[in-house]
């Protein structure tokens, strides 16, 4: 496997969202829809094995709103750590959730808005990769709040 880009660490103030430890998950950059798509594709193009998917649903709000472009890169299973957001297979669909605890049969995951951990463990056989960058498309007027 070639170079692996690790997510930019968050600050201690950003360490938890909805009671979940998210330090290994990059914050999403807000961009116009065109910029978000192009930046995600450009980032993935420069990294071995990386790919882009567009998240749907609210399970990872507020970290990744529905429609966020996620850059995912395969990484060695042994390199996974608590707080990373991963993409894994559950049957014929892919799920993007947070690593919350390592157990004997793999990693437990959860969406930030889910009441319970996922029933299926993430292991070397079903993981697709780790979210290393995220770009959320926004449109409309820019509003500054103080």
N, C-alpha and C positions, 0 to 999 in steps of 0.2 A: 504494500500500500504506500502511496506517495505521501506528500505533505498533508498534514491534517491541521485545519484551522480550528482552534478552540474558541468557544464563545467568549466575548469580552466580559470579564468579571463585573458584577454589579457592586455598588457601594454597600456598606453595612446597612444603611438606612433603607435600601431597596431589597434587603435579604429575604423578606417575607411578603407574600401577597395572599390574602385570604387564609392566613395561618399556615401556608405552605412555604417551605424553603426553596427559593428560586435562583440562588446565586449562579448556578451554572447555565442559566437560560438568558440569552441576549434580549434586551429590550427592543421593541419594534421601533423603527424609524418611521415617522410620518412623512409621506411623500404624495405628490400628485399620482393619480392612477398610472399614468404613463411612466413616470420616474420609478415608482415602486416595482413595476414589472421589469423594466429594463435593468435596474440595479440588482434585482434578485437573479435575473438570467446572467448578467455579467459576473456576479460573484460566483455563481455555480460553475460557470464556464472555466474559470481559472483554478478550480480545485478538483483534484482527482476523485472521481466517483460521485461528486456532488450533484444534486438535482433540486428542482424547485417544485413545490406543491402549494396550492392555495387552500388555506384552512377554511373549514366551514363549521358553523355551530358556535355555541357560546361557552363551551366547557372550559376554555382557556382564557376567558375574559377576566380581568382587564389587560392581561399581558399580551394576548394575541386576539384581537377582535376578529369576527368572521370576515373572511375576504383577505386576510393578511397573507402575503407571499412569504413562504418559509423556505429558507435555503437549508437543505439537509445534507449531511455528509456522513458516509459510513465511518465508523470508528471501531477499534477493537473492543470487544465486550468487556475486557478487563479494565479498560480506561473509563468506563462509565462511573459517574459519581452522583450522589444525592443532589437534587436541585437542577439537574439537566432536563431539558425537554427533549423527548425522543419520539420517533415515529416507529411504530411496530405493526405487524400484521395480526389481525384477529379474523381468521377465516379468509374471506376474499376482500376485506376492506382494511384500510390503514387507519390507525388511531394516533393522534398526537397528544401525548400527556406527559406529565412530570414524574420523574423518578423520585419516590418518597422513602423507600426502605429496601434494603437488600435482605433477602430471605434464602432459605435453603434451596428453593426451586427457581430462583431468579429475583428480579426486581419487582416490587409492587409499584404501581403507577396510579395517578389520579388526575382528573381535570380540576382546575382551580375552583370551579363552580359545582363540582359533584360532591355529594354528601359522603360517599364511600369510595374506597379504593377500588380499582378495577379488579374483577375476579380473576383475570388471566395474568400470569407472571410474564414479564419480559425476560427473554433469555437469548443466547447466541443464535438460536434457530429462527426467531421471529422478529428480531430488531432490524430495521431498515437503515437507521442512522440517527444522528443527533442534530437538533436545530442549532445552526451556527450563526445565522443572521435572519432578520425578519424586517419586512417593509410593509407598513399598513397604508393602503391607498385612502386618501381623503380628498374631498373636493368641496368647493364652496369658498366663502370668504374667510380670511384669516382673522381670528378674534384674539386679542391680547387680554389676558385676565391678570389682575393684581391681587 
